[in-house]
Amino acid sequence: MKDENAENLENQPGQASSDDLKKKPAGAQKDQKDLEGVHLPLLVEFAYTVSILGLLFLGLTIAVTSFLTGAGLLTVIVRTGAAMAVMGGLLMSIAAQISSGMLFAQKAGQAEQSSVAEVPSRIETQDGSGAS
């Protein structure tokens, strides 16, 4: 009786079996492979990492210093929040400038490569004969 109930549960329509749950759609696997191959340039990764670590260190330093000087909880929250908002905005704009500069350089390099490919390999002289 117990085996019949288990068999009925497996064969019910609208329910996925354990094997079906383990399988991933083909599109999801392809998207995951595409994302695994994408990496930011080293300079951009470094800028983001340093910005985040610096911002966290700044926030902790301000909070600890404020508590050690005897400031109230609300004052510590306001000081830390204001400092992190200002520095976060500054670091975000710096990281955005680095990212846009890297993107511009990459696009300029691609444009230069495509324009070099369009230059004819044979140079025409004034008398009409071609020189290689």
C-alpha positions as CSV (number, residue, x, y, z in Angstrom):
1,M,0.0,0.0,0.0
2,K,2.8,2.3,0.8
3,D,4.5,1.7,-2.6
4,E,1.2,2.3,-4.4
5,N,0.9,5.8,-2.8
6,A,4.5,6.6,-3.7
7,E,3.9,5.5,-7.2
8,N,0.7,7.6,-7.5
9,L,2.5,10.7,-6.2
10,E,5.2,10.3,-8.8
11,N,2.8,9.9,-11.7
12,Q,0.5,12.9,-10.9
13,P,0.3,15.5,-13.7
14,G,1.5,19.0,-12.9
15,Q,4.2,17.9,-10.5
16,A,7.8,17.7,-11.4
17,S,9.8,14.6,-10.4
18,S,13.2,14.9,-8.7
19,D,15.0,14.3,-12.0
20,D,13.1,17.2,-13.6
21,L,14.0,19.5,-10.8
22,K,17.7,18.8,-11.2
23,K,17.7,19.6,-14.9
24,K,18.2,23.2,-15.9
25,P,16.8,24.8,-19.1
26,A,19.3,25.1,-21.9
27,G,18.9,28.9,-22.0
28,A,19.8,29.3,-18.4
29,Q,23.0,27.2,-18.8
30,K,24.0,29.3,-21.8
31,D,23.5,32.6,-20.0
32,Q,25.5,31.3,-17.1
33,K,28.4,30.4,-19.4
34,D,28.3,33.9,-20.9
35,L,28.5,35.6,-17.5
36,E,31.4,33.4,-16.3
37,G,33.5,34.6,-19.2
38,V,32.9,38.3,-18.5
39,H,35.6,40.0,-16.4
40,L,36.1,43.7,-15.7
41,P,39.6,45.2,-16.5
42,L,42.0,45.0,-13.6
43,L,42.1,48.8,-13.1
44,V,38.3,49.0,-12.8
45,E,38.2,46.0,-10.4
46,F,41.0,47.6,-8.3
47,A,39.2,51.0,-8.2
48,Y,35.9,49.4,-7.1
49,T,37.6,47.2,-4.4
50,V,39.7,50.1,-3.0
51,S,36.6,52.4,-3.0
52,I,34.5,49.9,-1.0
53,L,37.2,49.0,1.4
54,G,38.1,52.6,2.0
55,L,34.5,53.6,2.5
56,L,34.0,50.8,5.1
57,F,37.2,51.7,6.9
58,L,36.1,55.4,7.0
59,G,32.7,54.5,8.4
60,L,34.2,52.3,11.1
61,T,36.8,54.9,12.0
62,I,34.3,57.7,12.3
63,A,31.9,55.5,14.4
64,V,34.5,54.3,16.8
65,T,36.1,57.7,17.2
66,S,32.7,59.2,17.9
67,F,31.8,56.6,20.5
68,L,35.2,57.1,22.2
69,T,34.7,60.8,22.4
70,G,31.4,60.2,24.2
71,A,29.0,61.2,21.4
72,G,25.4,60.0,21.6
73,L,24.0,57.3,19.3
74,L,22.1,59.6,17.1
75,T,25.1,61.9,16.7
76,V,27.3,58.9,15.7
77,I,24.7,57.7,13.2
78,V,24.4,61.2,11.7
79,R,28.2,61.8,11.5
80,T,28.9,58.4,10.0
81,G,26.0,58.6,7.6
82,A,27.0,62.0,6.3
83,A,30.6,61.1,5.9
84,M,29.8,57.9,4.1
85,A,27.3,59.6,1.8
86,V,29.8,62.3,0.8
87,M,32.8,60.0,0.4
88,G,30.6,57.4,-1.3
89,G,29.4,59.9,-3.8
90,L,33.0,61.0,-4.5
91,L,34.4,57.5,-4.8
92,M,31.4,56.5,-7.0
93,S,32.1,59.4,-9.4
94,I,35.8,58.5,-9.5
95,A,35.0,54.9,-10.3
96,A,32.5,56.0,-12.9
97,Q,35.2,58.2,-14.6
98,I,37.7,55.3,-14.6
99,S,35.1,53.0,-16.1
100,S,34.0,55.4,-18.8
101,G,37.7,56.1,-19.6
102,M,38.4,52.4,-20.0
103,L,35.3,52.0,-22.2
104,F,36.3,55.0,-24.4
105,A,39.8,53.6,-24.8
106,Q,38.5,50.2,-25.7
107,K,36.1,51.7,-28.3
108,A,38.9,53.9,-29.7
109,G,41.2,50.9,-30.0
110,Q,38.5,48.9,-31.9
111,A,37.8,51.9,-34.2
112,E,41.5,52.2,-34.9
113,Q,41.8,48.5,-35.7
114,S,38.8,48.6,-38.0
115,S,40.2,51.6,-39.8
116,V,43.6,50.0,-40.3
117,A,41.9,46.9,-41.8
118,E,40.2,49.2,-44.4
119,V,43.5,50.6,-45.7
120,P,44.3,48.9,-49.0
121,S,47.4,46.7,-49.0
122,R,48.5,48.0,-52.4
123,I,49.8,51.5,-52.8
124,E,49.1,53.3,-56.1
125,T,51.9,55.5,-57.5
126,Q,51.4,58.6,-59.7
127,D,52.3,56.8,-62.9
128,G,49.6,54.2,-62.4
129,S,51.7,51.3,-61.5
130,G,51.2,49.6,-58.2
131,A,53.9,48.9,-55.7
132,S,53.5,46.2,-53.1
